Amino acid sequence: MPSLTHYLSLAGLAVNYYASLASATGVILPLYTWPSDSTWEPVYSALAAYPDVDFYVIVNPNSGPGTSSPPASDYVTGVETLNSYANAHTLGYVRVNWANRDIGEVKTDIDIYSQWASYDSATSSSSRKKRSPCNHEGENSYTGNPWHTNTPWTTLTRTSTSTAAATTSTSTSSSTTTTISSPTLPSTSTSTSNPSSTPTTPSTTTNTGITLSGIFFDEAPQSSSTSELSYMQEAADYVKSKSTSFAALNTNTSTPAIVFNPGTAPATEYFDYATHIVDFESTYTAWLDQQQEDSSSKTAAAVIEGVDSGDYSQSAIIINSVPQDVDYGAVIDAAVSKGVALVYLTTDFDYKTLESVGKVAAAITEA
């Protein structure tokens, strides 16, 4: 059973993080495509169409931030555009390899993301080398789920546009043509909507256009091992120590968003360290199997197997490989009714297709 201390901690987090957010349930989006041409346009369109839904958008330049700040110019433009919407909360991707990665390397990634807050768009270079959005040395080691497969590079000529900080995507300062290396990407929506809102920035931070709202820790552990709990607590505390370099979620707290992704229900202690935890990340088939199993053994099926309902306000669900004809509303209605914090469904397994972003936001709005 969760301890009294655990529940008191949860109560404090819930009050701080959800008192001023527009919607009780939001979207968590693994945005693992390269931000060029129209690849992120479906996200911009959804942000504009559903301003009362909060989007937690995970950006991933190179299986993390890469080795230097700022990121490639395409990422600068893309993140600036995301940040121009008040309902977008951008998160930097950091992998921890189930607490096996050297904690010093994890902190270095956090340091690099924190440096984005001091970026000045006037210094951006249109000739910066573009990298694969996820360049692991091989597939993700989570058996059966190669979520972040390498994307092949191709050489092409593109017009690179540098965007002024804290403006919408339609305001440009310069344009040059350069030959770059960039990943080959799948086709996406070609919606023409443009950003229509400006970012809201807490007074404790300096949002220069690509300031992030927090960190997303992928491949997070889930066991109650003392060493793994200590590892994730140290990682979370390090993000908090950099709080002035991240945009807080709302005016009630200066703490950045800290998301753990074990992909399954973790030990309850992890909820004391993170603002959100992805308690389910798998295929739609696995989701149905879980629901059927719960229904056969309990009076009412649990929304997330193994997670106490008191933790739903910090929980996230990511369902991939969803058949085209599935009604998203059935899954999202259940999540919203139980107060699950964040949800996302998509037809593919590697999060390269963004056609479902608007569908998910619409279903949340209608729930």
Backbone torsions as a table, in degrees:
resi	resn	phi	psi	omega
1	MET	NA	141.2	177.6
2	PRO	-63.3	144.9	-178.4
3	SER	-77.8	162.6	175.8
4	LEU	-61.1	-39.7	178.1
5	THR	-59.9	-40.6	178.8
6	HIS	-60.5	-45.6	-177.9
7	TYR	-69.1	-35.2	176.4
8	LEU	-63.9	-39.7	177.4
9	SER	-62.8	-43.1	179.0
10	LEU	-61.7	-41.0	-178.9
11	ALA	-60.6	-42.9	178.7
12	GLY	-63.1	-43.1	178.3
13	LEU	-62.7	-43.7	-177.3
14	ALA	-62.4	-44.0	180.0
15	VAL	-62.8	-46.0	-176.4
16	ASN	-66.1	-40.6	-168.9
17	TYR	-94.2	-19.8	-173.9
18	TYR	-117.7	-4.9	-178.2
19	ALA	-62.7	-35.5	-174.4
20	SER	-116.1	11.0	176.8
21	LEU	-82.7	146.8	-171.0
22	ALA	-68.0	-38.1	-175.6
23	SER	-128.9	139.6	-179.6
24	ALA	-64.2	-34.4	177.2
25	THR	-114.4	132.7	179.7
26	GLY	-123.0	-173.0	-179.2
27	VAL	-103.4	134.7	168.7
28	ILE	-110.7	121.1	-170.5
29	LEU	-122.5	111.4	170.7
30	PRO	-74.8	99.9	-175.0
31	LEU	-94.9	80.5	-170.9
32	TYR	-101.8	16.9	174.1
33	THR	-96.4	159.9	179.3
34	TRP	-76.1	134.2	-175.8
35	PRO	-82.3	70.2	178.0
36	SER	-129.8	157.5	-179.4
37	ASP	51.6	-123.5	-175.5
38	SER	-106.8	15.4	-171.7
39	THR	-61.7	-35.8	-179.2
40	TRP	-95.8	0.9	-176.1
41	GLU	-58.2	-38.5	177.2
42	PRO	-60.6	-29.8	178.3
43	VAL	-71.5	-46.0	178.1
44	TYR	-59.2	-41.5	-178.9
45	SER	-63.2	-42.5	179.8
46	ALA	-67.3	-40.0	177.5
47	LEU	-60.2	-41.0	180.0
48	ALA	-71.9	-38.0	-175.0
49	ALA	-75.8	-27.1	-175.7
50	TYR	-128.2	69.0	-175.0
51	PRO	-67.1	-16.3	179.7
52	ASP	-91.8	2.5	176.7
53	VAL	-106.7	129.0	178.2
54	ASP	-84.8	137.1	-179.7
55	PHE	-115.9	122.9	173.2
56	TYR	-100.4	106.0	-169.0
57	VAL	-107.3	118.1	-177.1
58	ILE	-91.9	117.3	178.0
59	VAL	-103.7	144.2	-168.7
60	ASN	-145.7	81.1	-175.5
61	PRO	-60.7	-38.2	-173.1
62	ASN	-159.7	60.4	-171.0
63	SER	51.9	42.7	-172.2
64	GLY	133.7	-163.3	-175.3
65	PRO	-82.2	-6.8	-169.1
66	GLY	86.2	-164.7	-173.0
67	THR	-104.1	-2.4	-177.7
68	SER	-149.1	162.8	176.2
69	SER	-120.8	138.9	5.1
70	PRO	-81.4	174.1	176.8
71	PRO	-74.6	-179.5	177.4
72	ALA	-57.1	153.3	-173.2
73	SER	-59.2	-34.0	176.4
74	ASP	-61.4	-38.6	178.1
75	TYR	-69.3	-37.6	176.5
76	VAL	-58.0	-50.2	-179.6
77	THR	-62.3	-44.2	-178.0
78	GLY	-64.6	-46.1	-178.7
79	VAL	-69.4	-37.9	174.7
80	GLU	-57.6	-41.9	-179.2
81	THR	-66.9	-44.1	175.4
82	LEU	-57.2	-45.8	-177.4
83	ASN	-69.0	-12.2	178.1
84	SER	-75.5	-7.9	176.1
85	TYR	-101.9	129.1	-177.9
86	ALA	-65.7	-21.5	-177.3
87	ASN	-95.8	10.1	178.1
88	ALA	-101.6	130.7	176.1
89	HIS	-122.0	103.8	-174.8
90	THR	-85.4	135.4	-177.7
91	LEU	-123.2	138.8	177.7
92	GLY	-88.2	132.5	-178.2
93	TYR	-78.3	128.3	174.4
94	VAL	-136.3	126.1	177.4
95	ARG	-96.3	140.8	-178.8
96	VAL	-117.3	-2.0	175.3
97	ASN	52.8	49.1	178.0
98	TRP	53.8	42.1	177.9
99	ALA	70.4	16.9	177.4
100	ASN	-98.7	-13.8	178.8
101	ARG	-76.3	144.4	179.3
102	ASP	-56.7	127.4	-175.9
103	ILE	-63.9	-26.8	176.5
104	GLY	-64.5	-38.5	177.0
105	GLU	-66.8	-38.9	177.4
106	VAL	-61.0	-44.8	-179.8
107	LYS	-66.1	-34.3	176.6
108	THR	-62.8	-42.9	176.3
109	ASP	-59.4	-43.9	179.4
110	ILE	-63.1	-40.7	177.8
111	ASP	-58.2	-45.5	-177.8
112	ILE	-63.8	-45.1	177.6
113	TYR	-61.5	-38.3	-179.3
114	SER	-65.0	-28.0	179.7
115	GLN	-70.8	-16.9	177.2
116	TRP	-60.8	-25.2	-177.6
117	ALA	-66.1	-24.4	-178.4
118	SER	-99.7	9.4	-178.3
119	TYR	-70.0	137.2	175.1
120	ASP	-111.4	116.9	-174.7
121	SER	-61.4	-21.5	-179.6
122	ALA	-66.4	-18.3	-178.6
123	THR	-97.7	3.9	-175.2
124	SER	-65.9	148.9	179.9
125	SER	-111.6	125.1	-179.2
126	SER	-77.3	-6.3	-178.9
127	SER	-104.7	10.8	179.9
128	ARG	-61.1	140.4	-179.4
129	LYS	-66.6	131.9	177.6
130	LYS	-89.1	141.5	-178.6
131	ARG	-120.2	163.3	174.2
132	SER	-60.5	139.5	-179.5
133	PRO	-65.3	-18.7	176.2
134	CYS	-151.0	107.1	-169.1
135	ASN	-121.7	53.5	176.7
136	HIS	-62.4	159.0	172.5
137	GLU	-83.9	73.1	-176.2
138	GLY	105.9	-179.2	-176.4
139	GLU	-75.3	160.0	172.8
140	ASN	-55.6	136.2	-173.7
141	SER	-80.9	1.8	174.7
142	TYR	-72.1	108.9	-171.2
143	THR	-51.6	126.4	175.2
144	GLY	84.6	-2.2	-178.5
145	ASN	-132.0	75.3	177.1
146	PRO	-75.7	68.4	-171.0
147	TRP	-62.3	-37.3	-169.8
148	HIS	-117.3	61.7	-178.4
149	THR	-69.1	151.0	179.9
150	ASN	-64.0	144.4	177.8
151	THR	-107.8	126.2	-177.9
152	PRO	-65.1	147.9	177.2
153	TRP	-87.4	155.3	171.3
154	THR	-142.9	150.1	179.0
155	THR	-96.9	130.3	-179.4
156	LEU	-148.1	165.9	176.8
157	THR	-106.9	127.6	-177.2
158	ARG	-138.7	150.8	172.2
159	THR	-84.6	118.0	-177.3
160	SER	-98.2	126.6	-177.0
161	THR	-112.3	127.8	177.9
162	SER	-95.1	129.7	-174.3
163	THR	-105.2	138.3	178.9
164	ALA	-67.3	145.5	-176.6
165	ALA	-65.1	146.9	175.6
166	ALA	56.6	36.9	175.1
167	THR	-127.4	174.1	176.2
168	THR	-80.3	170.1	-174.9
169	SER	-69.6	-8.5	-178.5
170	THR	-90.1	-4.1	-180.0
171	SER	-100.9	115.8	-176.9
172	THR	-122.7	151.4	-178.3
173	SER	-109.1	-26.7	-179.9
174	SER	-160.3	161.7	178.6
175	SER	-148.1	126.2	179.4
176	THR	-134.9	155.3	177.6
177	THR	-105.7	129.1	-176.4
178	THR	-146.3	154.5	175.0
179	THR	-91.2	125.8	-173.9
180	ILE	-132.4	167.4	171.7
181	SER	-103.2	130.3	-176.3
182	SER	-149.1	149.7	-178.7
183	PRO	-70.0	147.6	172.8
184	THR	-72.0	131.0	-173.4
185	LEU	-122.3	151.9	175.5
186	PRO	-72.8	158.6	178.9
187	SER	-68.7	148.6	-179.3
188	THR	-138.2	-178.2	179.8
189	SER	-61.4	151.4	178.8
190	THR	-117.3	37.1	178.3
191	SER	-57.6	145.4	-174.2
192	THR	-107.1	11.4	-178.9
193	SER	-68.5	150.6	-178.4
194	ASN	-118.6	157.7	177.5
195	PRO	-58.3	142.3	-178.1
196	SER	-126.8	3.5	-178.7
197	SER	-131.3	163.0	-179.7
198	THR	-111.4	155.0	-176.1
199	PRO	-69.0	148.1	172.6
200	THR	-104.8	124.5	-172.5
201	THR	-121.1	125.1	176.1
202	PRO	-58.9	149.7	-176.4
203	SER	-66.0	-18.0	-177.8
204	THR	-82.3	-3.7	-178.5
205	THR	-125.4	163.1	175.6
206	THR	-117.0	99.9	-178.9
207	ASN	-89.0	107.0	-177.8
208	THR	-98.4	13.8	177.0
209	GLY	119.1	-37.3	179.4
210	ILE	-122.1	18.0	174.0
211	THR	-61.5	133.2	-179.9
212	LEU	-91.8	161.6	177.9
213	SER	-93.0	-7.9	180.0
214	GLY	163.7	-161.7	-173.9
215	ILE	-128.2	139.5	175.1
216	PHE	-109.1	114.9	-179.4
217	PHE	-95.2	107.8	179.9
218	ASP	-88.1	160.0	-178.6
219	GLU	56.5	42.5	-180.0
220	ALA	-77.9	147.7	178.1
221	PRO	-73.3	164.5	179.5
222	GLN	-130.2	-7.3	-176.3
223	SER	-80.7	167.1	179.7
224	SER	-90.2	17.5	176.9
225	SER	-55.5	132.6	-179.5
226	THR	-58.2	-41.3	-178.0
227	SER	-66.5	-39.5	-179.8
228	GLU	-71.7	-39.2	176.0
229	LEU	-62.4	-43.9	-180.0
230	SER	-63.9	-38.8	179.7
231	TYR	-61.0	-49.4	-177.4
232	MET	-71.4	-32.1	175.1
233	GLN	-64.5	-41.8	179.0
234	GLU	-64.0	-41.2	178.7
235	ALA	-64.0	-44.2	179.3
236	ALA	-64.8	-43.1	179.4
237	ASP	-62.0	-34.0	-179.9
238	TYR	-67.6	-37.8	175.1
239	VAL	-62.2	-44.9	-180.0
240	LYS	-61.1	-34.1	179.8
241	SER	-67.3	-17.0	179.0
242	LYS	-104.8	21.3	-169.6
243	SER	-57.7	-29.6	-180.0
244	THR	-71.6	-11.8	178.5
245	SER	-99.6	2.7	176.6
246	PHE	-124.6	146.5	179.5
247	ALA	-81.0	119.7	-179.7
248	ALA	-63.6	153.4	-177.3
249	LEU	-65.5	-32.3	178.9
250	ASN	-157.1	179.7	-173.6
251	THR	-78.6	-6.2	-178.4
252	ASN	-82.8	-14.0	-176.5
253	THR	-151.2	150.7	176.7
254	SER	-98.6	0.6	-178.6
255	THR	-74.3	130.4	177.2
256	PRO	-72.0	167.3	174.9
257	ALA	-71.2	135.5	178.3
258	ILE	-131.0	110.6	-175.3
259	VAL	-115.2	126.7	173.6
260	PHE	-100.3	141.5	176.3
261	ASN	-126.0	85.7	170.7
262	PRO	-81.7	-17.6	179.5
263	GLY	78.6	-0.5	179.7
264	THR	-153.1	170.7	-178.1
265	ALA	-64.2	125.1	-179.8
266	PRO	-97.5	175.7	170.8
267	ALA	-60.0	144.2	-173.6
268	THR	-61.1	-25.0	-177.6
269	GLU	-60.6	-27.8	-178.1
270	TYR	-63.1	-27.1	179.7
271	PHE	-67.4	-16.8	176.4
272	ASP	-75.4	-19.6	-174.2
273	TYR	-104.1	-26.0	-174.4
274	ALA	-110.9	151.2	172.5
275	THR	-77.7	-31.6	177.9
276	HIS	-143.8	150.7	175.6
277	ILE	-133.8	131.5	174.7
278	VAL	-80.2	103.2	-175.3
279	ASP	-89.8	-11.2	176.0
280	PHE	-146.8	121.3	169.8
281	GLU	-140.8	107.0	179.7
282	SER	-168.8	-167.3	-176.2
283	THR	-79.5	164.3	176.8
284	TYR	-63.8	-35.5	177.4
285	THR	-61.5	-44.0	177.9
286	ALA	-63.4	-36.9	177.9
287	TRP	-62.7	-45.6	179.3
288	LEU	-63.9	-40.7	179.2
289	ASP	-60.6	-41.5	179.3
290	GLN	-64.0	-44.3	-178.3
291	GLN	-65.1	-40.1	179.5
292	GLN	-66.6	-38.9	179.1
293	GLU	-64.9	-42.9	179.1
294	ASP	-63.8	-41.5	-177.3
295	SER	-64.2	-33.1	-177.3
296	SER	-79.4	-18.1	-174.8
297	SER	-114.8	-9.4	-176.4
298	LYS	-133.2	158.5	178.1
299	THR	-63.2	-43.0	177.7
300	ALA	-128.9	133.4	-178.2
301	ALA	-67.0	138.3	174.6
302	ALA	-74.3	144.9	176.9
303	VAL	-70.5	-42.9	178.8
304	ILE	-126.7	115.0	-176.7
305	GLU	-61.6	130.3	175.5
306	GLY	85.3	0.5	-178.9
307	VAL	-111.2	129.2	177.2
308	ASP	-66.5	140.3	-177.8
309	SER	-59.5	-24.1	177.0
310	GLY	-67.6	-15.0	179.3
311	ASP	-99.3	0.0	-176.9
312	TYR	-62.4	-30.7	-178.6
313	SER	-68.0	-9.6	174.8
314	GLN	-115.0	5.9	-171.8
315	SER	-97.6	152.9	177.7
316	ALA	-132.8	148.3	179.0
317	ILE	-125.3	128.1	174.9
318	ILE	-125.5	117.8	-177.9
319	ILE	-117.2	122.8	-179.9
320	ASN	-112.1	176.3	179.2
321	SER	55.0	43.3	-179.6
322	VAL	-84.6	126.7	177.7
323	PRO	-58.6	149.4	-174.9
324	GLN	-59.5	-31.5	-174.1
325	ASP	-91.5	7.0	-179.0
326	VAL	-73.7	138.8	175.5
327	ASP	-82.4	107.3	-179.5
328	TYR	-61.2	-30.2	-175.8
329	GLY	-58.7	-35.3	-178.2
330	ALA	-63.1	-42.5	178.9
331	VAL	-71.2	-45.5	-174.7
332	ILE	-70.6	-36.0	176.7
333	ASP	-57.6	-43.5	179.4
334	ALA	-63.8	-42.2	-179.8
335	ALA	-65.2	-45.2	-179.1
336	VAL	-65.0	-42.7	-177.2
337	SER	-63.7	-28.2	179.9
338	LYS	-95.0	-0.8	177.7
339	GLY	78.5	24.8	175.3
340	VAL	-64.1	135.6	-171.2
341	ALA	-70.0	-47.8	-170.6
342	LEU	-139.2	148.0	-178.5
343	VAL	-151.5	151.7	174.7
344	TYR	-156.4	139.1	174.0
345	LEU	-129.3	144.6	178.7
346	THR	-151.0	155.1	-176.0
347	THR	-77.6	-24.9	-177.0
348	ASP	-101.7	172.8	-177.0
349	PHE	-100.4	-12.0	-175.9
350	ASP	-116.4	9.4	171.7
351	TYR	65.8	29.3	177.9
352	LYS	-91.7	-20.1	179.3
353	THR	-94.7	127.7	-174.2
354	LEU	-112.3	13.5	-176.4
355	GLU	-66.6	-20.0	-176.0
356	SER	-89.8	-6.1	-175.2
357	VAL	-58.4	-48.2	179.0
358	GLY	-65.4	-35.5	179.3
359	LYS	-63.9	-41.2	179.9
360	VAL	-65.5	-46.6	180.0
361	ALA	-62.4	-39.6	178.7
362	ALA	-64.0	-42.0	-179.5
363	ALA	-65.6	-36.4	176.1
364	ILE	-63.5	-44.1	-179.4
365	THR	-62.6	-36.3	-176.5
366	GLU	-87.1	-10.9	-176.8
367	ALA	-68.2	NA	NA
